[in-house]
Amino acid sequence: MQDRPPPPGQLPEFGNAAPAGLAIVLLLLLATVFLIRNMSKRITRLPESFDGEDTAEGGSDPAGTAIDRGEPGPARS
């Protein structure tokens, strides 16, 4: 089957979805940029190491580890 040329004064149908597709791609790109910026800010706020912070402050065990190990602790109500 051979394609017929469009009638005079009317553009071909090719490319009608391009504006909607472009808008969707731009919205996805914008969302990706915001997510990357947010996550990089959160990563820079993290401490360099999670080990030893509580023991450096003078505590013998990190909070909650006595209960997690099954050692006797305060009764919960």
C-alpha positions as CSV (number, residue, x, y, z in Angstrom):
1,M,0.0,0.0,0.0
2,Q,1.4,3.4,-0.9
3,D,1.2,6.4,1.3
4,R,-0.9,9.2,-0.1
5,P,0.3,12.8,0.3
6,P,-1.6,14.9,2.9
7,P,-4.3,17.2,1.5
8,P,-3.3,20.8,0.8
9,G,-3.1,22.9,3.9
10,Q,-2.7,20.0,6.3
11,L,0.6,18.7,7.7
12,P,1.5,15.0,7.7
13,E,0.4,13.1,10.8
14,F,4.0,12.2,11.6
15,G,5.2,14.0,14.8
16,N,1.8,14.7,16.4
17,A,2.9,12.9,19.6
18,A,6.2,14.8,19.8
19,P,5.0,17.7,22.1
20,A,3.4,15.3,24.6
21,G,6.4,13.0,24.5
22,L,8.8,15.9,25.0
23,A,6.8,17.2,28.0
24,I,6.9,13.8,29.6
25,V,10.6,13.4,29.0
26,L,11.3,16.8,30.4
27,L,9.2,16.1,33.5
28,L,11.0,12.9,34.1
29,L,14.4,14.6,33.7
30,L,13.4,17.4,36.1
31,A,12.2,14.8,38.7
32,T,15.5,12.9,38.3
33,V,17.5,16.1,38.8
34,F,15.6,16.9,42.0
35,L,16.0,13.4,43.3
36,I,19.7,13.4,42.7
37,R,20.2,16.7,44.4
38,N,18.2,15.7,47.4
39,M,20.0,12.4,47.8
40,S,23.4,13.9,47.4
41,K,22.5,16.5,50.1
42,R,21.4,13.7,52.4
43,I,24.6,11.6,51.7
44,T,26.8,14.6,52.5
45,R,25.1,15.0,55.9
46,L,25.8,11.4,56.9
47,P,28.6,10.8,59.4
48,E,31.7,9.2,57.9
49,S,31.4,6.2,60.2
50,F,28.5,4.9,62.3
51,D,30.8,2.8,64.5
52,G,31.9,4.0,67.8
53,E,29.9,7.1,68.1
54,D,28.1,6.1,71.3
55,T,31.2,4.5,72.9
56,A,33.2,7.7,72.3
57,E,30.6,9.6,74.3
58,G,31.3,7.4,77.4
59,G,28.4,4.9,77.1
60,S,29.4,1.3,77.3
61,D,26.8,-0.1,75.0
62,P,24.9,1.7,72.2
63,A,21.3,2.4,73.1
64,G,19.0,-0.6,72.7
65,T,21.6,-3.3,72.3
66,A,21.1,-4.7,75.8
67,I,17.5,-5.5,74.9
68,D,18.4,-6.7,71.4
69,R,20.9,-9.2,72.8
70,G,18.3,-10.7,75.1
71,E,20.0,-9.4,78.3
72,P,17.7,-8.5,81.2
73,G,16.6,-4.9,81.1
74,P,13.8,-2.6,82.2
75,A,10.3,-4.2,81.9
76,R,8.1,-2.8,79.2
77,S,4.5,-2.2,79.9
